[in-house]
Amino acid sequence: MSSDRSRHDEAIPTLTDVVDLDPTALSPEERAAVHAEVTAQVLKLADQLLREASREVETALFARVRDRLRARLPEIIEAALRERVSRN
């Protein structure tokens, strides 16, 4: 279980640097604005990364299907020709 947890923890980016800022230096409105900006930027980045990953997966799957089709095509053509010849 701990190895699963460590792999999971490694997959989640976390803030590791301490921000040296007096909590009272920002008003509640400013903290809310910073929170909203960080949230918006993280969501934008996550969306971009998911789209990129989706394109990469689609490209890889397309290549696999193309390669399988290319490998089987001679067999399909040969079977079709043999069937046609045997009818005549």
Buried (B, 14 or more C-beta within 10 A) or exposed (E): EEEEEEEEEEEEEEEEEEEEEEEEEEEEEEEEEEEEEEEEEEEEEEEEEEEEEEEEEEEEEEEEEEEEEEEEEEEEEEEEEEEEEEEE
